[in-house]
């Protein structure tokens, strides 16, 4: 007979059912272990305050949990094959080591709120780390934008030659786009940063739990006050996080697409050192942009994650449902993937080489037609007349560009506003600052 089930009532559930329902959870739950212990440390401190644990019991349990925390940090923690999840494992270890004191820890709790608390703390940390990787990529892009601010490149509309652009604008554009993605990350972070502890199975507890105390101990910004809302946030928090990740992925995926295009011989705008390209098994000359192709593919996949979560949670009525467990299978790999992708993108950009002479090629002459129209306008020719004059010259094959570019307004080739964009980013980054977890947790 199994003795490791919290809900053990003296019969052995079918092994097949167990495997099917637990699925990949033991493995994924390892990522939640340290947060599970933090949640329990806050909970027992609160239980002692409201008189459900003695000071002595609190001391014993705290030491027991801290010992488990050290095992987790040392990589020595595991969820035993007969144990369902991390919550059961931690309680089992405490009970084995401390006897009756261990059995008291679950008063006023449920695994439903344990997993909720774990996920909030986990998401809070993960999103902050994603934000840090996004910031690193932003810094890189801004640095490249400034370094190549004078280097012109063709700007396209409809993928047809349009107007002069620059590497300053191109790199800087992706930097500024990441500011908007960062706003979504910050929003997802605020959503995750609310205390669900005390919601128990989803309907609270008849014990006089001090939820304000655990909010402070765990460094949450606020509570999820309504216990039902707290339970319903399972899935919503993940979906917000996934939406933010998808936004970042859309930006990085687009940059990867540009890189593939611009590395093609037909463009030749950028190149990479040989060791960052990949070869072909048949064509000896090949230096392929596989990294950017894989990046594009991974980013496209990441954009399906909010949909997967939406479908998993579609039509679930109020309250806990075991379906919610499967969210971890969707979201956890996505968090790892976006961070890996951001790091790789930064690494590739650190080595990218820029062609500083693209516009020497006559095929790009037409980029300058608007410049020349504007030059005539400044000499007093009405715009429509200037447009016609230049247009006719193009038509007759007589157009010769002056190749002079004078853009001065905010956000243009000649005035990138790098510092202003940086200030926007720094303002958003400040959102990630909160009181923080109490030291002892
Ligand atoms: N592994 C479960 C999950 O992720 C933990 C909560 C289980 N609760 C329950 N009532 N069976 O949702």
Boltz pocket constraint, residues with backbone or C-beta under 6 A from the ligand:
constraints:
  - pocket:
      binder: B
      contacts: [[A, 25], [A, 85], [A, 111], [A, 112], [A, 115], [A, 320], [A, 321], [A, 322], [A, 324], [A, 325], [A, 326]]
      max_distance: 6.0
